[in-house]
């Protein structure tokens, strides 16, 4: 995402929570669904551009600095 690459992710675990609307989702254990979603992504330039732009905007909320500050807050809390 941070490189402007559209993302196909499994719709399980924490991925939907983390990626939100910046990814296209598939069933991780369904190869037909994975293939269908890949074809959908690769055959639709408008979708690819939209996902690229949404992804680039989405990743702005994440940074090493923010993560480090949050981890410091957590560590202070548990001390």
C-alpha positions as a Markdown table, in Angstrom:
| # | Residue | x | y | z |
|---|---|---|---|---|
| 1 | Unk | 0.0 | 0.0 | 0.0 |
| 2 | Unk | 2.7 | 2.5 | 1.0 |
| 3 | Unk | 4.3 | 1.9 | -2.4 |
| 4 | Unk | 1.1 | 2.6 | -4.3 |
| 5 | Unk | 0.4 | -1.1 | -4.9 |
| 6 | Unk | -3.2 | -2.2 | -4.8 |
| 7 | Unk | -3.7 | -4.9 | -2.1 |
| 8 | Unk | -5.7 | -8.1 | -2.2 |
| 9 | Unk | -6.1 | -9.4 | 1.3 |
| 10 | Unk | -7.9 | -12.2 | 3.2 |
| 11 | Unk | -11.1 | -11.1 | 4.8 |
| 12 | Unk | -10.1 | -12.7 | 8.1 |
| 13 | Unk | -8.0 | -11.9 | 11.1 |
| 14 | Unk | -7.1 | -8.3 | 11.6 |
| 15 | Unk | -6.6 | -7.5 | 7.9 |
| 16 | Unk | -10.0 | -6.0 | 7.3 |
| 17 | Unk | -9.6 | -3.9 | 10.5 |
| 18 | Unk | -6.1 | -2.7 | 9.4 |
| 19 | Unk | -6.7 | -2.3 | 5.7 |
| 20 | Unk | -10.3 | -1.0 | 5.9 |
| 21 | Unk | -11.4 | 0.1 | 2.4 |
| 22 | Unk | -7.9 | 0.3 | 1.0 |
| 23 | Unk | -7.9 | -3.4 | 0.0 |
| 24 | Unk | -10.0 | -5.8 | -2.0 |
| 25 | Unk | -10.8 | -8.8 | 0.1 |
| 26 | Unk | -11.1 | -12.5 | -0.7 |
| 27 | Unk | -11.7 | -15.8 | 1.1 |
| 28 | Unk | -8.2 | -17.0 | 2.0 |
| 29 | Unk | -9.1 | -20.7 | 1.6 |
| 30 | Unk | -10.9 | -20.3 | -1.7 |
| 31 | Unk | -8.6 | -20.3 | -4.7 |
| 32 | Unk | -11.5 | -19.5 | -7.0 |
| 33 | Unk | -12.3 | -16.4 | -5.0 |
| 34 | Unk | -8.6 | -15.4 | -4.9 |
| 35 | Unk | -8.3 | -15.8 | -8.7 |
| 36 | Unk | -11.6 | -14.0 | -9.3 |
| 37 | Unk | -10.5 | -11.0 | -7.2 |
| 38 | Unk | -7.1 | -10.9 | -8.9 |
| 39 | Unk | -8.7 | -10.9 | -12.4 |
| 40 | Unk | -11.1 | -8.2 | -11.2 |
| 41 | Unk | -8.2 | -6.0 | -10.0 |
| 42 | Unk | -6.0 | -6.5 | -13.0 |
| 43 | Unk | -8.7 | -6.0 | -15.6 |
| 44 | Unk | -10.1 | -2.7 | -14.2 |
| 45 | Unk | -7.7 | 0.2 | -14.5 |
| 46 | Unk | -10.2 | 2.5 | -12.7 |
| 47 | Unk | -10.3 | 0.1 | -9.7 |
| 48 | Unk | -6.5 | -0.1 | -9.6 |
| 49 | Unk | -6.1 | 3.6 | -9.6 |
| 50 | Unk | -8.8 | 4.1 | -6.9 |
| 51 | Unk | -7.2 | 1.4 | -4.7 |
| 52 | Unk | -3.7 | 2.9 | -5.2 |
| 53 | Unk | -5.0 | 6.4 | -4.1 |
| 54 | Unk | -7.0 | 5.1 | -1.2 |
| 55 | Unk | -4.1 | 3.0 | 0.0 |
| 56 | Unk | -1.6 | 5.9 | -0.2 |
| 57 | Unk | -4.0 | 8.0 | 1.8 |
| 58 | Unk | -4.7 | 5.2 | 4.3 |
| 59 | Unk | -1.0 | 4.5 | 5.1 |
| 60 | Unk | -0.5 | 8.1 | 6.3 |
| 61 | Unk | -2.1 | 7.2 | 9.6 |
| 62 | Unk | 0.8 | 4.7 | 10.3 |
| 63 | Unk | 4.4 | 5.6 | 11.0 |
| 64 | Unk | 7.3 | 4.3 | 13.0 |
| 65 | Unk | 7.2 | 7.5 | 15.2 |
| 66 | Unk | 3.5 | 7.0 | 16.0 |
| 67 | Unk | 4.1 | 3.3 | 16.8 |
| 68 | Unk | 7.0 | 4.1 | 19.0 |
| 69 | Unk | 5.1 | 6.7 | 20.9 |
| 70 | Unk | 2.2 | 4.4 | 21.4 |
| 71 | Unk | 4.5 | 1.6 | 22.6 |
| 72 | Unk | 6.1 | 3.9 | 25.1 |
| 73 | Unk | 2.7 | 4.8 | 26.4 |
| 74 | Unk | 1.8 | 1.2 | 26.8 |
| 75 | Unk | 5.1 | 0.4 | 28.6 |
| 76 | Unk | 4.6 | 3.3 | 31.0 |
| 77 | Unk | 1.2 | 2.0 | 31.8 |
| 78 | Unk | 2.3 | -1.5 | 32.6 |
| 79 | Unk | 5.3 | -0.5 | 34.7 |
